[in-house]
């Protein structure tokens, strides 16, 4: 079952599925964010906020067959939550990635974020939680000028995340955030839009990534 809408995530916390207790992700998250385990999350692996959750697809899931696809489709059919799919993209699972990308992004309309291992996944979850905490705090800030400035430049984890894109250093990351303002808008930018900011070669690298 999907428990959409019935999970209330405390401010600045992550609620994790009980099956992740003792995992590499959980160990690395300890001390960085406040992690609570529940055994009633159904198809969801981690709840980042009341509206957003993570479904984790491991290398083993990809190699084992189509069960992970059925899980994703069941989630999308039964839930109104914003689903972020984190997938382990390794040398072994790389051959399955394009098909998964097509299913998740084009058919199910969800966000797909590749990682190489659970350690990298824990870093990504930490950055996402930081983002959601900042977004929640912005709701209480009525000054649009402060809000715009904060969203574009003042979030170190967002700045570092953009620098993970091949070919993007500090200067280009700053230009991209000034132009697009968020990871979501950057991910949905066309090659032509990106070229205006960083040039043709890097624009293609960003688009491909």
C-alpha positions, -999 to 999 in steps of 0.1 A, spaced: 0 0 0 10 36 -4 4 58 26 2 90 7 -10 119 28 -10 100 61 27 107 69 35 139 87 72 147 85 86 169 113 105 200 102 140 192 93 135 154 96 135 124 73 113 94 78 129 62 66 114 28 58 123 4 86 140 -19 60 168 7 57 178 6 94 215 -3 97 221 3 60 250 23 45 226 52 38 213 53 73 248 51 88 260 80 67 229 101 74 233 98 111 246 130 126 238 150 94 200 149 95 174 137 120 163 103 107 132 85 121 123 49 111 87 37 105 75 3 93 43 16 76 57 34 46 47 8 20 63 14 -13 82 45 -1 118 44 11 122 79 25 98 108 32 116 141 28 86 163 35 48 159 37 46 161 -1 79 146 -14 93 111 -10 121 90 -24 119 55 -40 153 39 -41 163 15 -69 194 -4 -62 218 -21 -86 204 -55 -74 168 -43 -81 177 -34 -117 195 -67 -124 168 -88 -107 140 -81 -132 109 -60 -135 96 -59 -99 110 -24 -94 90 -12 -125 57 -26 -110 66 -9 -77 70 25 -95 38 22 -115 19 11 -83 33 42 -65 24 66 -93 -12 51 -97 -19 53 -60 -2 84 -48 -4 121 -53 31 126 -37 60 141 -55 82 110 -61 120 113 -66 136 81 -79 172 75 -68 189 48 -89 223 31 -85 239 37 -119 270 14 -119 290 -5 -146 267 -35 -140 234 -16 -140 243 10 -167 227 -11 -195 193 -8 -178 195 29 -172 180 43 -204 149 21 -202 145 32 -165 149 68 -174 122 66 -201 98 49 -177 104 73 -148 107 106 -165 86 103 -197 59 78 -187 55 84 -150 65 121 -148 88 116 -119 123 129 -111 152 105 -117 186 111 -99 215 86 -106 241 78 -79 270 54 -79 264 39 -44 246 44 -11 272 68 2 265 92 -27 228 87 -21 231 98 15 248 130 3 220 136 -21 193 131 5 212 155 28 212 181 1 175 176 -7 166 179 30 186 211 32 167 224 2 132 215 16 141 231 50 151 263 32 119 262 11 97 257 42 114 286 60 109 308 29 71 303 33 74 324 64 94 351 48 72 378 31 101 397 16 103 387 -22 137 403 -26 153 383 2 135 352 -10 149 356 -45 184 362 -33 183 333 -10 169 309 -36 196 318 -61 228 323 -43 228 317 -6 224 279 -5 258 263 -4 245 227 -10 226 238 -41 258 256 -54 278 224 -48 252 202 -65 254 222 -97 292 220 -97 288 182 -98 277 185 -135 306 177 -159 323 208 -172 306 231 -146 329 249 -122 322 276 -96 318 304 -121 294 285 -145 275 272 -115 269 307 -103 258 319 -138 234 289 -141 218 295 -107 215 332 -115 198 324 -148 176 294 -138 172 298 -101 166 261 -93 177 226 -101 143 219 -114 144 247 -140 180 238 -149 170 202 -155 142 213 -178 162 238 -198 168 233 -235 203 231 -251 197 266 -267 187 281 -233 219 266 -217 241 278 -246 232 314 -239 247 310 -204 277 286 -207 283 281 -245 277 252 -268 300 225 -255 292 228 -218 255 232 -226 255 198 -244 273 182 -214 247 196 -190 218 186 -212 232 150 -215 239 148 -178 
